[in-house]
Amino acid sequence: MPANRSLLLRRGIAALAALPLLTLAACSYGSESKNDTSDAKIAAGAKKIDGLDSVKIGYFGNLTHATALVGNQKGFFQKELGATKADYQLFNAGPSEIEALNSKSIDIGWIGPSPAINGYTKSEGKNLRIIGGSASGGVKLVVDPKKIKSLKDVKGKKIATPQLGNTQDVAFLNWVAEQGWKVDAQSGKGDVSVVRTDNKVTPDAFKSGSIDGAWVPEPTASKLVAEGGKVLLDEASLWPDKKFVITNIIVSQSFLKAHPKAVEAVLKASVETNKWINANPDQAKAAANKQLGLDAGKELPAGVLDPAWKSIRFTDDPLAATLGTEAQHAVKAGLLENPKLDGIYDLTLLNKVLKAQGGSTVSDAGLGTK
């Protein structure tokens, strides 16, 4: 094994090992979604796809995964899968979802770019493919306005990110470096103290004053605003056209090879869900919140839901060029050693679906399968 690849794996494993795994409720890696809405019933006379009893779909209980939330709630996935059951599992950590994909506990998942990159490089390109996009944006730096009044005031403060090496952690470390400040990526110590904190805990930590701000996805960002925080920076402002990938769709390579019709059905449902979300934003917001309530036991209040929803764009385009940029940010932060991402995308089925619906195809930015 080349030295740089060995170093990559050691660092990747160390970073992943430091991340908190989901407390498991119903299976080896994730908890089952409460998918008991009438919209999700299997239609009479429907047939199984590829002879499968079920397709196991993973996602997070975040608004940035709203395509999966709405697709579940409104029955889009079940409709396309026919008599093959759409079986949902919930996660709150990327590494645990990657483990579930590797162990075949799930077949397809909605996930952030950094876990997808880590999973792909750790397996030397053998475990997953990114097959579609889902969302862009929805990440903000929220601070205590009494302690931080400008961007330069972030220096010397305690800022939370969700996990060591996760998508927001990498983005914040890169932003810190661009300010000319120094932070040790592993320990989080330096000119800024990076405090890795689970999104569920971050609002209480902010309220108690143990952190001064956080670089977090929605709806956590809007929860902090509801606790008196101020949005100091929207990450979208740092990207060309204010677009960057926050959620991708991944599939295990073995499942993609064995069951392409089932994968195509899920992608078709995802495209139809995004189309419905963008055409019916208020109804979609309500559907996503209802599914969050079913999954987590509590819906978001309007004061959190409304601003959070406005900052997320739902798109079938995986925005592949921005994934490559995010990978380079992880390299600069010292969390990756020049990852080899050739072949991480296979957009063949997505582009087939988009063409069939009269839409434009999307690019893999040169990182697709040959």
Residue, then its C-alpha position, 0 to 999 in steps of 0.5 A: m500500500p502506498a505511504n500516502r494511502s496508508l496515512l490517509l487510512r490511519r487518519g480517516i480511521a482515527a477521525l471516524a473513531a472519534l465520532p459518536l455513533l448513534t444509540l441504536a434502537a431497532c437494528s445494528y446501526g439505525s433506528e426505524s422510521k415511523n413510516d405509518t402514514s396512509d400515503a405510504k401504503i402499497a397500492a393494490g396490484a403493485k409488483k415487486i421490483d427486481g424481486l426484492d421484498s424491501v429496499k432499505i433507505g437511510y437518512f438523518g432527521n435533519l431538514t437538509h435531508a428533507t427530500a427523504l423526509v418528504g418522500n417518506q411522508k408523502g409516499f413517493f418512494q413507496k409508489e415507485l417501488g411498487a410492492t417492494k417495501a420502502d424500509y426506512q432507518l434513521f441516523n444522526a452520524g455519517p460514520s454509522e450510516i456508512e457502516a450500515l451501508n457496508s454491512k448491508s443494513i441499508d442499501i441507499g442513503w441520504i448523507g453529507p459529503s464528508p462522510a461519503i468522501n471518508g467512506y469511499t477513500k477508506s474502502e479504496g473506492k469499493n463500497l459506495r457510489i454517489i448517485g444523485g444530489s438532494a440539497s444545497g445550503g442550510v449551514k450557518l455560523v450563529v454566535d452570541p451577539k454579546k460576545i461576538k459582534s464581527l467576524k474578527d471577534v470569532k478569534g479566541k472564542k469557543i465555536a461548536t461543530p457537529q463532529l470531528g471531520n464532518t462536513q461542517d467541521v471541515a468547512f469551519l476549519n477551512w474558514v478559520a485557516e482563510q482568516g490566517w488563524k491556526v487550529d489543530a484539527q484533531s484537538g480543536k485547540g488554537d486561535v479558535s477553540v473548536v468544540r465538537t458537539d452533537n447537534k442535539v446538545t448544541p442549543d443547550a450548550f449555547k444557552s448555558g454559555s459553554i460555547d460562544g457560537a456554532w457552525v451548524p446545519e439547519p434546523t440547529a442554526s435556527k434553534l440557536v437564533a431562537e435562543g438569542g443567537k445571531v447569524l454572523l455568516d451563511e456558508a452559502s455566501l462563500w460559494p460560487d452562485k451560493k451553491f454547495v452540496i450539503t446532502n447526497i444520495i449514496v448506494s452500495q456498489s453491490f446493490l447498484k450492480a445487482h438491483p439497478k431497477a430498484v435504484e432507478a425507482v428510488l432516484k425517480a421518486s427523489v426527482e419527483t419529490n424535489k419537483w413537488i417540494n419546489a412547486n409546493p414549498d409550504q406543503a412540503k415544509a409541513a410534510a417534512n416537519k410532520q415526518l420529523g415529528l414521527d421520527a423524533g417525537k416532536e415537530l419543530p416550532a414555526g419560529v425555527l422551521d420557517p427560517a431554516w426552510k428558507s435557507i435550503r435549496f433542493t436539487d437533483d444536481p449533486l454539485a460534484a465540483t463542490l464535493g471536490t473542493e470540500a475534499q481539498h478543504a479537508v486536505k488543507a485542514g490535515l484530515l485527509e491526505n489527497p483523497k483519490l475520488d475518481g469513480i465516486y460518482d455514477l450518475t447514469l441512472l439519475n441522468k436517465v431519469l432526468k432525460a425521461q422527464g425532459g430535464s437537463t442532465v447533471s455533471d460528475a465534474g470528471l469524478g464519475t465511473k469510466 
